[in-house]
Amino acid sequence: MPQTVTIPVSVLKKLQTAAKAAVEAQDSLEDYLLSTDKRFLARMRAARASHRSRQTRPLPFVKKP
């Protein structure tokens, strides 16, 4: 037998705000961790240099069906 619980809209709005803040905090933490990871930064610099020197290929040429 299903039961329902009534929750005030104000509580739902607070939960929504908290959830959004948690996602933003997670994104900020991920950005910080990647920006301080020397290996990641080296890979990004190498990828950027490869792209600038036109050593990249379009995805259809790399991706196998």
PQR file of N, CA, C, O and H, with PARSE charges and radii, in Angstrom:
ATOM      1  N   MET A   1       0.835  -1.169   0.000 -0.4000 1.5000
ATOM      2  CA  MET A   1       0.000   0.000   0.000 -0.0000 2.0000
ATOM      3  C   MET A   1       0.891   1.247   0.000  0.5500 1.7000
ATOM      4  O   MET A   1       1.551   1.527   1.001 -0.5500 1.4000
ATOM      5  N   PRO A   2       0.919   1.997  -1.103 -0.5600 1.5000
ATOM      6  CA  PRO A   2       1.766   3.187  -1.174  0.2800 2.0000
ATOM      7  C   PRO A   2       1.258   4.290  -0.242  0.5500 1.7000
ATOM      8  O   PRO A   2       0.058   4.481  -0.049 -0.5500 1.4000
ATOM      9  N   GLN A   3       2.225   4.996   0.318 -0.4000 1.5000
ATOM     10  CA  GLN A   3       1.898   6.139   1.163 -0.0000 2.0000
ATOM     11  C   GLN A   3       2.618   7.356   0.608  0.5500 1.7000
ATOM     12  O   GLN A   3       3.706   7.233   0.045 -0.5500 1.4000
ATOM     13  H   GLN A   3       3.201   4.840   0.162  0.4000 1.0000
ATOM     14  N   THR A   4       2.030   8.505   0.761 -0.4000 1.5000
ATOM     15  CA  THR A   4       2.680   9.731   0.313 -0.0000 2.0000
ATOM     16  C   THR A   4       2.944  10.624   1.510  0.5500 1.7000
ATOM     17  O   THR A   4       2.224  10.610   2.508 -0.5500 1.4000
ATOM     18  H   THR A   4       1.147   8.605   1.219  0.4000 1.0000
ATOM     19  N   VAL A   5       3.987  11.385   1.370 -0.4000 1.5000
ATOM     20  CA  VAL A   5       4.357  12.340   2.412 -0.0000 2.0000
ATOM     21  C   VAL A   5       4.324  13.721   1.787  0.5500 1.7000
ATOM     22  O   VAL A   5       4.870  13.930   0.703 -0.5500 1.4000
ATOM     23  H   VAL A   5       4.572  11.396   0.559  0.4000 1.0000
ATOM     24  N   THR A   6       3.703  14.640   2.447 -0.4000 1.5000
ATOM     25  CA  THR A   6       3.636  16.010   1.958 -0.0000 2.0000
ATOM     26  C   THR A   6       4.860  16.768   2.459  0.5500 1.7000
ATOM     27  O   THR A   6       5.162  16.775   3.652 -0.5500 1.4000
ATOM     28  H   THR A   6       3.259  14.470   3.327  0.4000 1.0000
ATOM     29  N   ILE A   7       5.556  17.406   1.520 -0.4000 1.5000
ATOM     30  CA  ILE A   7       6.748  18.179   1.849 -0.0000 2.0000
ATOM     31  C   ILE A   7       6.506  19.618   1.409  0.5500 1.7000
ATOM     32  O   ILE A   7       6.074  19.848   0.280 -0.5500 1.4000
ATOM     33  H   ILE A   7       5.311  17.400   0.550  0.4000 1.0000
ATOM     34  N   PRO A   8       6.769  20.565   2.255 -0.5600 1.5000
ATOM     35  CA  PRO A   8       6.578  21.968   1.872  0.2800 2.0000
ATOM     36  C   PRO A   8       7.480  22.359   0.700  0.5500 1.7000
ATOM     37  O   PRO A   8       8.614  21.891   0.595 -0.5500 1.4000
ATOM     38  N   VAL A   9       6.979  23.193  -0.151 -0.4000 1.5000
ATOM     39  CA  VAL A   9       7.733  23.659  -1.317 -0.0000 2.0000
ATOM     40  C   VAL A   9       9.026  24.344  -0.874  0.5500 1.7000
ATOM     41  O   VAL A   9      10.052  24.215  -1.541 -0.5500 1.4000
ATOM     42  H   VAL A   9       6.058  23.573  -0.066  0.4000 1.0000
ATOM     43  N   SER A  10       8.986  25.062   0.230 -0.4000 1.5000
ATOM     44  CA  SER A  10      10.186  25.758   0.714 -0.0000 2.0000
ATOM     45  C   SER A  10      11.313  24.771   1.025  0.5500 1.7000
ATOM     46  O   SER A  10      12.483  25.077   0.798 -0.5500 1.4000
ATOM     47  H   SER A  10       8.152  25.167   0.772  0.4000 1.0000
ATOM     48  N   VAL A  11      10.967  23.598   1.539 -0.4000 1.5000
ATOM     49  CA  VAL A  11      11.978  22.579   1.833 -0.0000 2.0000
ATOM     50  C   VAL A  11      12.558  22.034   0.530  0.5500 1.7000
ATOM     51  O   VAL A  11      13.769  21.833   0.429 -0.5500 1.4000
ATOM     52  H   VAL A  11      10.016  23.350   1.723  0.4000 1.0000
ATOM     53  N   LEU A  12      11.719  21.799  -0.450 -0.4000 1.5000
ATOM     54  CA  LEU A  12      12.203  21.317  -1.751 -0.0000 2.0000
ATOM     55  C   LEU A  12      13.125  22.335  -2.408  0.5500 1.7000
ATOM     56  O   LEU A  12      14.130  21.967  -3.014 -0.5500 1.4000
ATOM     57  H   LEU A  12      10.736  21.962  -0.368  0.4000 1.0000
ATOM     58  N   LYS A  13      12.785  23.610  -2.289 -0.4000 1.5000
ATOM     59  CA  LYS A  13      13.634  24.658  -2.871 -0.0000 2.0000
ATOM     60  C   LYS A  13      14.991  24.698  -2.176  0.5500 1.7000
ATOM     61  O   LYS A  13      16.018  24.891  -2.826 -0.5500 1.4000
ATOM     62  H   LYS A  13      11.968  23.910  -1.797  0.4000 1.0000
ATOM     63  N   LYS A  14      14.998  24.514  -0.852 -0.4000 1.5000
ATOM     64  CA  LYS A  14      16.270  24.481  -0.124 -0.0000 2.0000
ATOM     65  C   LYS A  14      17.111  23.280  -0.551  0.5500 1.7000
ATOM     66  O   LYS A  14      18.327  23.396  -0.702 -0.5500 1.4000
ATOM     67  H   LYS A  14      14.164  24.357  -0.323  0.4000 1.0000
ATOM     68  N   LEU A  15      16.473  22.134  -0.746 -0.4000 1.5000
ATOM     69  CA  LEU A  15      17.197  20.947  -1.216 -0.0000 2.0000
ATOM     70  C   LEU A  15      17.770  21.167  -2.609  0.5500 1.7000
ATOM     71  O   LEU A  15      18.891  20.752  -2.907 -0.5500 1.4000
ATOM     72  H   LEU A  15      15.485  22.040  -0.623  0.4000 1.0000
ATOM     73  N   GLN A  16      16.989  21.823  -3.453 -0.4000 1.5000
ATOM     74  CA  GLN A  16      17.446  22.110  -4.814 -0.0000 2.0000
ATOM     75  C   GLN A  16      18.658  23.045  -4.772  0.5500 1.7000
ATOM     76  O   GLN A  16      19.628  22.840  -5.503 -0.5500 1.4000
ATOM     77  H   GLN A  16      16.079  22.160  -3.211  0.4000 1.0000
ATOM     78  N   THR A  17      18.603  24.047  -3.935 -0.4000 1.5000
ATOM     79  CA  THR A  17      19.722  24.983  -3.796 -0.0000 2.0000
ATOM     80  C   THR A  17      20.960  24.271  -3.266  0.5500 1.7000
ATOM     81  O   THR A  17      22.067  24.502  -3.753 -0.5500 1.4000
ATOM     82  H   THR A  17      17.816  24.213  -3.341  0.4000 1.0000
ATOM     83  N   ALA A  18      20.779  23.411  -2.277 -0.4000 1.5000
ATOM     84  CA  ALA A  18      21.897  22.661  -1.707 -0.0000 2.0000
ATOM     85  C   ALA A  18      22.513  21.720  -2.743  0.5500 1.7000
ATOM     86  O   ALA A  18      23.736  21.600  -2.826 -0.5500 1.4000
ATOM     87  H   ALA A  18      19.880  23.223  -1.881  0.4000 1.0000
ATOM     88  N   ALA A  19      21.678  21.063  -3.520 -0.4000 1.5000
ATOM     89  CA  ALA A  19      22.175  20.146  -4.544 -0.0000 2.0000
ATOM     90  C   ALA A  19      22.983  20.901  -5.598  0.5500 1.7000
ATOM     91  O   ALA A  19      24.033  20.436  -6.040 -0.5500 1.4000
ATOM     92  H   ALA A  19      20.685  21.160  -3.452  0.4000 1.0000
ATOM     93  N   LYS A  20      22.485  22.060  -5.991 -0.4000 1.5000
ATOM     94  CA  LYS A  20      23.195  22.873  -6.985 -0.0000 2.0000
ATOM     95  C   LYS A  20      24.548  23.323  -6.430  0.5500 1.7000
ATOM     96  O   LYS A  20      25.553  23.295  -7.140 -0.5500 1.4000
ATOM     97  H   LYS A  20      21.631  22.438  -5.632  0.4000 1.0000
ATOM     98  N   ALA A  21      24.569  23.738  -5.162 -0.4000 1.5000
ATOM     99  CA  ALA A  21      25.821  24.162  -4.534 -0.0000 2.0000
ATOM    100  C   ALA A  21      26.810  23.000  -4.458  0.5500 1.7000
ATOM    101  O   ALA A  21      28.011  23.198  -4.643 -0.5500 1.4000
ATOM    102  H   ALA A  21      23.753  23.760  -4.586  0.4000 1.0000
ATOM    103  N   ALA A  22      26.318  21.797  -4.187 -0.4000 1.5000
ATOM    104  CA  ALA A  22      27.195  20.623  -4.111 -0.0000 2.0000
ATOM    105  C   ALA A  22      27.815  20.321  -5.472  0.5500 1.7000
ATOM    106  O   ALA A  22      28.999  19.994  -5.553 -0.5500 1.4000
ATOM    107  H   ALA A  22      25.342  21.637  -4.036  0.4000 1.0000
ATOM    108  N   VAL A  23      27.034  20.427  -6.531 -0.4000 1.5000
ATOM    109  CA  VAL A  23      27.554  20.182  -7.882 -0.0000 2.0000
ATOM    110  C   VAL A  23      28.602  21.229  -8.238  0.5500 1.7000
ATOM    111  O   VAL A  23      29.647  20.899  -8.798 -0.5500 1.4000
ATOM    112  H   VAL A  23      26.072  20.693  -6.465  0.4000 1.0000
ATOM    113  N   GLU A  24      28.327  22.483  -7.917 -0.4000 1.5000
ATOM    114  CA  GLU A  24      29.289  23.551  -8.206 -0.0000 2.0000
ATOM    115  C   GLU A  24      30.580  23.357  -7.415  0.5500 1.7000
ATOM    116  O   GLU A  24      31.669  23.592  -7.937 -0.5500 1.4000
ATOM    117  H   GLU A  24      27.478  22.751  -7.461  0.4000 1.0000
ATOM    118  N   ALA A  25      30.462  22.930  -6.163 -0.4000 1.5000
ATOM    119  CA  ALA A  25      31.652  22.678  -5.346 -0.0000 2.0000
ATOM    120  C   ALA A  25      32.463  21.525  -5.917  0.5500 1.7000
ATOM    121  O   ALA A  25      33.693  21.573  -5.938 -0.5500 1.4000
ATOM    122  H   ALA A  25      29.577  22.739  -5.739  0.4000 1.0000
ATOM    123  N   GLN A  26      31.776  20.495  -6.376 -0.4000 1.5000
ATOM    124  CA  GLN A  26      32.463  19.345  -6.972 -0.0000 2.0000
ATOM    125  C   GLN A  26      33.197  19.774  -8.239  0.5500 1.7000
ATOM    126  O   GLN A  26      34.339  19.373  -8.463 -0.5500 1.4000
ATOM    127  H   GLN A  26      30.777  20.456  -6.358  0.4000 1.0000
ATOM    128  N   ASP A  27      32.550  20.583  -9.060 -0.4000 1.5000
ATOM    129  CA  ASP A  27      33.188  21.076 -10.287 -0.0000 2.0000
ATOM    130  C   ASP A  27      34.418  21.925  -9.961  0.5500 1.7000
ATOM    131  O   ASP A  27      35.455  21.804 -10.613 -0.5500 1.4000
ATOM    132  H   ASP A  27      31.622  20.909  -8.878  0.4000 1.0000
ATOM    133  N   SER A  28      34.293  22.773  -8.960 -0.4000 1.5000
ATOM    134  CA  SER A  28      35.420  23.622  -8.564 -0.0000 2.0000
ATOM    135  C   SER A  28      36.584  22.783  -8.050  0.5500 1.7000
ATOM    136  O   SER A  28      37.742  23.057  -8.366 -0.5500 1.4000
ATOM    137  H   SER A  28      33.451  22.871  -8.431  0.4000 1.0000
ATOM    138  N   LEU A  29      36.278  21.773  -7.269 -0.4000 1.5000
ATOM    139  CA  LEU A  29      37.327  20.896  -6.755 -0.0000 2.0000
ATOM    140  C   LEU A  29      38.019  20.157  -7.895  0.5500 1.7000
ATOM    141  O   LEU A  29      39.244  20.043  -7.913 -0.5500 1.4000
ATOM    142  H   LEU A  29      35.338  21.549  -7.012  0.4000 1.0000
ATOM    143  N   GLU A  30      37.239  19.660  -8.838 -0.4000 1.5000
ATOM    144  CA  GLU A  30      37.822  18.963  -9.988 -0.0000 2.0000
ATOM    145  C   GLU A  30      38.718  19.903 -10.792  0.5500 1.7000
ATOM    146  O   GLU A  30      39.817  19.520 -11.191 -0.5500 1.4000
ATOM    147  H   GLU A  30      36.243  19.752  -8.824  0.4000 1.0000
ATOM    148  N   ASP A  31      38.254  21.130 -11.031 -0.4000 1.5000
ATOM    149  CA  ASP A  31      39.069  22.113 -11.752 -0.0000 2.0000
ATOM    150  C   ASP A  31      40.376  22.385 -11.016  0.5500 1.7000
ATOM    151  O   ASP A  31      41.440  22.451 -11.632 -0.5500 1.4000
ATOM    152  H   ASP A  31      37.361  21.441 -10.707  0.4000 1.0000
ATOM    153  N   TYR A  32      40.293  22.542  -9.702 -0.4000 1.5000
ATOM    154  CA  TYR A  32      41.496  22.807  -8.910 -0.0000 2.0000
ATOM    155  C   TYR A  32      42.469  21.636  -8.994  0.5500 1.7000
ATOM    156  O   TYR A  32      43.662  21.826  -9.228 -0.5500 1.4000
ATOM    157  H   TYR A  32      39.429  22.489  -9.202  0.4000 1.0000
ATOM    158  N   LEU A  33      41.956  20.434  -8.802 -0.4000 1.5000
ATOM    159  CA  LEU A  33      42.835  19.260  -8.821 -0.0000 2.0000
ATOM    160  C   LEU A  33      43.512  19.090 -10.174  0.5500 1.7000
ATOM    161  O   LEU A  33      44.699  18.768 -10.234 -0.5500 1.4000
ATOM    162  H   LEU A  33      40.987  20.279  -8.612  0.4000 1.0000
ATOM    163  N   LEU A  34      42.773  19.303 -11.263 -0.4000 1.5000
ATOM    164  CA  LEU A  34      43.378  19.181 -12.588 -0.0000 2.0000
ATOM    165  C   LEU A  34      44.383  20.297 -12.844  0.5500 1.7000
ATOM    166  O   LEU A  34      45.409  20.066 -13.484 -0.5500 1.4000
ATOM    167  H   LEU A  34      41.809  19.564 -11.214  0.4000 1.0000
ATOM    168  N   SER A  35      44.107  21.491 -12.359 -0.4000 1.5000
ATOM    169  CA  SER A  35      45.011  22.618 -12.597 -0.0000 2.0000
ATOM    170  C   SER A  35      46.312  22.496 -11.820  0.5500 1.7000
ATOM    171  O   SER A  35      47.265  23.222 -12.105 -0.5500 1.4000
ATOM    172  H   SER A  35      43.273  21.678 -11.839  0.4000 1.0000
ATOM    173  N   THR A  36      46.373  21.601 -10.849 -0.4000 1.5000
ATOM    174  CA  THR A  36      47.599  21.416 -10.077 -0.0000 2.0000
ATOM    175  C   THR A  36      48.276  20.074 -10.368  0.5500 1.7000
ATOM    176  O   THR A  36      49.281  19.738  -9.742 -0.5500 1.4000
ATOM    177  H   THR A  36      45.599  21.012 -10.618  0.4000 1.0000
ATOM    178  N   ASP A  37      47.735  19.314 -11.306 -0.4000 1.5000
ATOM    179  CA  ASP A  37      48.290  18.006 -11.662 -0.0000 2.0000
ATOM    180  C   ASP A  37      49.284  18.188 -12.812  0.5500 1.7000
ATOM    181  O   ASP A  37      48.888  18.468 -13.944 -0.5500 1.4000
ATOM    182  H   ASP A  37      46.919  19.587 -11.815  0.4000 1.0000
ATOM    183  N   LYS A  38      50.552  18.030 -12.519 -0.4000 1.5000
ATOM    184  CA  LYS A  38      51.602  18.271 -13.519 -0.0000 2.0000
ATOM    185  C   LYS A  38      51.482  17.343 -14.726  0.5500 1.7000
ATOM    186  O   LYS A  38      51.723  17.761 -15.859 -0.5500 1.4000
ATOM    187  H   LYS A  38      50.873  17.803 -11.600  0.4000 1.0000
ATOM    188  N   ARG A  39      51.109  16.087 -14.486 -0.4000 1.5000
ATOM    189  CA  ARG A  39      50.972  15.144 -15.610 -0.0000 2.0000
ATOM    190  C   ARG A  39      49.825  15.562 -16.530  0.5500 1.7000
ATOM    191  O   ARG A  39      49.960  15.526 -17.753 -0.5500 1.4000
ATOM    192  H   ARG A  39      50.913  15.748 -13.567  0.4000 1.0000
ATOM    193  N   PHE A  40      48.706  15.956 -15.944 -0.4000 1.5000
ATOM    194  CA  PHE A  40      47.567  16.388 -16.745 -0.0000 2.0000
ATOM    195  C   PHE A  40      47.925  17.639 -17.554  0.5500 1.7000
ATOM    196  O   PHE A  40      47.620  17.724 -18.744 -0.5500 1.4000
ATOM    197  H   PHE A  40      48.595  15.986 -14.951  0.4000 1.0000
ATOM    198  N   LEU A  41      48.567  18.598 -16.904 -0.4000 1.5000
ATOM    199  CA  LEU A  41      48.941  19.831 -17.599 -0.0000 2.0000
ATOM    200  C   LEU A  41      49.905  19.545 -18.751  0.5500 1.7000
ATOM    201  O   LEU A  41      49.803  20.162 -19.812 -0.5500 1.4000
ATOM    202  H   LEU A  41      48.815  18.529 -15.937  0.4000 1.0000
ATOM    203  N   ALA A  42      50.831  18.623 -18.551 -0.4000 1.5000
ATOM    204  CA  ALA A  42      51.775  18.265 -19.624 -0.0000 2.0000
ATOM    205  C   ALA A  42      51.029  17.646 -20.801  0.5500 1.7000
ATOM    206  O   ALA A  42      51.319  17.959 -21.956 -0.5500 1.4000
ATOM    207  H   ALA A  42      50.913  18.122 -17.690  0.4000 1.0000
ATOM    208  N   ARG A  43      50.068  16.771 -20.513 -0.4000 1.5000
ATOM    209  CA  ARG A  43      49.279  16.153 -21.588 -0.0000 2.0000
ATOM    210  C   ARG A  43      48.458  17.199 -22.339  0.5500 1.7000
ATOM    211  O   ARG A  43      48.335  17.132 -23.561 -0.5500 1.4000
ATOM    212  H   ARG A  43      49.832  16.517 -19.575  0.4000 1.0000
ATOM    213  N   MET A  44      47.902  18.154 -21.620 -0.4000 1.5000
ATOM    214  CA  MET A  44      47.102  19.200 -22.260 -0.0000 2.0000
ATOM    215  C   MET A  44      47.979  20.084 -23.146  0.5500 1.7000
ATOM    216  O   MET A  44      47.584  20.453 -24.252 -0.5500 1.4000
ATOM    217  H   MET A  44      48.002  18.209 -20.626  0.4000 1.0000
ATOM    218  N   ARG A  45      49.162  20.417 -22.653 -0.4000 1.5000
ATOM    219  CA  ARG A  45      50.088  21.236 -23.456 -0.0000 2.0000
ATOM    220  C   ARG A  45      50.515  20.492 -24.718  0.5500 1.7000
ATOM    221  O   ARG A  45      50.602  21.085 -25.793 -0.5500 1.4000
ATOM    222  H   ARG A  45      49.482  20.117 -21.754  0.4000 1.0000
ATOM    223  N   ALA A  46      50.778  19.201 -24.585 -0.4000 1.5000
ATOM    224  CA  ALA A  46      51.180  18.399 -25.747 -0.0000 2.0000
ATOM    225  C   ALA A  46      50.031  18.308 -26.743  0.5500 1.7000
ATOM    226  O   ALA A  46      50.249  18.413 -27.950 -0.5500 1.4000
ATOM    227  H   ALA A  46      50.707  18.720 -23.711  0.4000 1.0000
ATOM    228  N   ALA A  47      48.828  18.117 -26.258 -0.4000 1.5000
ATOM    229  CA  ALA A  47      47.660  18.041 -27.150 -0.0000 2.0000
ATOM    230  C   ALA A  47      47.441  19.363 -27.857  0.5500 1.7000
ATOM    231  O   ALA A  47      47.126  19.392 -29.047 -0.5500 1.4000
ATOM    232  H   ALA A  47      48.651  18.032 -25.277  0.4000 1.0000
ATOM    233  N   ARG A  48      47.605  20.456 -27.131 -0.4000 1.5000
ATOM    234  CA  ARG A  48      47.419  21.781 -27.728 -0.0000 2.0000
ATOM    235  C   ARG A  48      48.475  22.044 -28.791  0.5500 1.7000
ATOM    236  O   ARG A  48      48.165  22.578 -29.857 -0.5500 1.4000
ATOM    237  H   ARG A  48      47.861  20.432 -26.164  0.4000 1.0000
ATOM    238  N   ALA A  49      49.731  21.669 -28.506 -0.4000 1.5000
ATOM    239  CA  ALA A  49      50.806  21.852 -29.477 -0.0000 2.0000
ATOM    240  C   ALA A  49      50.551  21.008 -30.717  0.5500 1.7000
ATOM    241  O   ALA A  49      50.782  21.464 -31.837 -0.5500 1.4000
ATOM    242  H   ALA A  49      49.982  21.236 -27.641  0.4000 1.0000
ATOM    243  N   SER A  50      50.078  19.785 -30.526 -0.4000 1.5000
ATOM    244  CA  SER A  50      49.766  18.907 -31.650 -0.0000 2.0000
ATOM    245  C   SER A  50      48.653  19.507 -32.509  0.5500 1.7000
ATOM    246  O   SER A  50      48.708  19.460 -33.738 -0.5500 1.4000
ATOM    247  H   SER A  50      49.890  19.415 -29.617  0.4000 1.0000
ATOM    248  N   HIS A  51      47.672  20.053 -31.863 -0.4000 1.5000
ATOM    249  CA  HIS A  51      46.552  20.662 -32.597 -0.0000 2.0000
ATOM    250  C   HIS A  51      47.007  21.887 -33.369  0.5500 1.7000
ATOM    251  O   HIS A  51      46.616  22.083 -34.519 -0.5500 1.4000
ATOM    252  H   HIS A  51      47.627  20.091 -30.865  0.4000 1.0000
ATOM    253  N   ARG A  52      47.827  22.705 -32.743 -0.4000 1.5000
ATOM    254  CA  ARG A  52      48.310  23.922 -33.417 -0.0000 2.0000
ATOM    255  C   ARG A  52      49.191  23.596 -34.619  0.5500 1.7000
ATOM    256  O   ARG A  52      49.194  24.334 -35.604 -0.5500 1.4000
ATOM    257  H   ARG A  52      48.145  22.546 -31.809  0.4000 1.0000
ATOM    258  N   SER A  53      49.928  22.508 -34.545 -0.4000 1.5000
ATOM    259  CA  SER A  53      50.808  22.147 -35.662 -0.0000 2.0000
ATOM    260  C   SER A  53      50.087  21.276 -36.687  0.5500 1.7000
ATOM    261  O   SER A  53      50.708  20.703 -37.582 -0.5500 1.4000
ATOM    262  H   SER A  53      49.926  21.908 -33.745  0.4000 1.0000
ATOM    263  N   ARG A  54      48.767  21.188 -36.539 -0.4000 1.5000
ATOM    264  CA  ARG A  54      47.899  20.461 -37.477 -0.0000 2.0000
ATOM    265  C   ARG A  54      48.262  18.985 -37.591  0.5500 1.7000
ATOM    266  O   ARG A  54      48.182  18.401 -38.672 -0.5500 1.4000
ATOM    267  H   ARG A  54      48.263  21.653 -35.811  0.4000 1.0000
ATOM    268  N   GLN A  55      48.660  18.390 -36.478 -0.4000 1.5000
ATOM    269  CA  GLN A  55      48.973  16.965 -36.458 -0.0000 2.0000
ATOM    270  C   GLN A  55      47.773  16.139 -36.006  0.5500 1.7000
ATOM    271  O   GLN A  55      47.911  14.956 -35.695 -0.5500 1.4000
ATOM    272  H   GLN A  55      48.725  18.864 -35.600  0.4000 1.0000
ATOM    273  N   THR A  56      46.632  16.744 -35.970 -0.4000 1.5000
ATOM    274  CA  THR A  56      45.430  16.033 -35.544 -0.0000 2.0000
ATOM    275  C   THR A  56      44.657  15.544 -36.764  0.5500 1.7000
ATOM    276  O   THR A  56      44.860  16.024 -37.880 -0.5500 1.4000
ATOM    277  H   THR A  56      46.520  17.705 -36.222  0.4000 1.0000
ATOM    278  N   ARG A  57      43.772  14.588 -36.533 -0.4000 1.5000
ATOM    279  CA  ARG A  57      42.928  14.051 -37.598 -0.0000 2.0000
ATOM    280  C   ARG A  57      41.469  14.156 -37.176  0.5500 1.7000
ATOM    281  O   ARG A  57      41.163  14.082 -35.986 -0.5500 1.4000
ATOM    282  H   ARG A  57      43.607  14.199 -35.627  0.4000 1.0000
ATOM    283  N   PRO A  58      40.572  14.327 -38.131 -0.5600 1.5000
ATOM    284  CA  PRO A  58      39.152  14.354 -37.787  0.2800 2.0000
ATOM    285  C   PRO A  58      38.712  13.024 -37.174  0.5500 1.7000
ATOM    286  O   PRO A  58      39.275  11.978 -37.496 -0.5500 1.4000
ATOM    287  N   LEU A  59      37.737  13.058 -36.319 -0.4000 1.5000
ATOM    288  CA  LEU A  59      37.262  11.876 -35.618 -0.0000 2.0000
ATOM    289  C   LEU A  59      36.865  10.729 -36.543  0.5500 1.7000
ATOM    290  O   LEU A  59      37.193   9.583 -36.237 -0.5500 1.4000
ATOM    291  H   LEU A  59      37.279  13.908 -36.058  0.4000 1.0000
ATOM    292  N   PRO A  60      36.170  10.978 -37.668 -0.5600 1.5000
ATOM    293  CA  PRO A  60      35.799   9.842 -38.531  0.2800 2.0000
ATOM    294  C   PRO A  60      37.000   9.032 -39.051  0.5500 1.7000
ATOM    295  O   PRO A  60      36.863   7.850 -39.366 -0.5500 1.4000
ATOM    296  N   PHE A  61      38.173   9.674 -39.138 -0.4000 1.5000
ATOM    297  CA  PHE A  61      39.362   8.976 -39.610 -0.0000 2.0000
ATOM    298  C   PHE A  61      39.986   8.125 -38.498  0.5500 1.7000
ATOM    299  O   PHE A  61      40.703   7.163 -38.776 -0.5500 1.4000
ATOM    300  H   PHE A  61      38.283  10.634 -38.882  0.4000 1.0000
ATOM    301  N   VAL A  62      39.714   8.476 -37.264 -0.4000 1.5000
ATOM    302  CA  VAL A  62      40.287   7.768 -36.126 -0.0000 2.0000
ATOM    303  C   VAL A  62      39.330   6.715 -35.596  0.5500 1.7000
ATOM    304  O   VAL A  62      39.744   5.617 -35.225 -0.5500 1.4000
ATOM    305  H   VAL A  62      39.131   9.257 -37.038  0.4000 1.0000
ATOM    306  N   LYS A  63      38.056   7.053 -35.563 -0.4000 1.5000
ATOM    307  CA  LYS A  63      37.036   6.175 -34.996 -0.0000 2.0000
ATOM    308  C   LYS A  63      36.733   5.030 -35.955  0.5500 1.7000
ATOM    309  O   LYS A  63      36.523   5.234 -37.150 -0.5500 1.4000
ATOM    310  H   LYS A  63      37.720   7.946 -35.864  0.4000 1.0000
ATOM    311  N   LYS A  64      36.717   3.833 -35.404 -0.4000 1.5000
ATOM    312  CA  LYS A  64      36.393   2.667 -36.216 -0.0000 2.0000
ATOM    313  C   LYS A  64      34.902   2.373 -36.072  0.5500 1.7000
ATOM    314  O   LYS A  64      34.349   2.488 -34.978 -0.5500 1.4000
ATOM    315  H   LYS A  64      36.888   3.667 -34.433  0.4000 1.0000
ATOM    316  N   PRO A  65      34.249   1.994 -37.174 -0.5600 1.5000
ATOM    317  CA  PRO A  65      32.801   1.715 -37.096  0.2800 2.0000
ATOM    318  C   PRO A  65      32.477   0.475 -36.293  0.5500 1.7000
ATOM    319  O   PRO A  65      31.307   0.123 -36.146 -0.5500 1.4000
TER
END
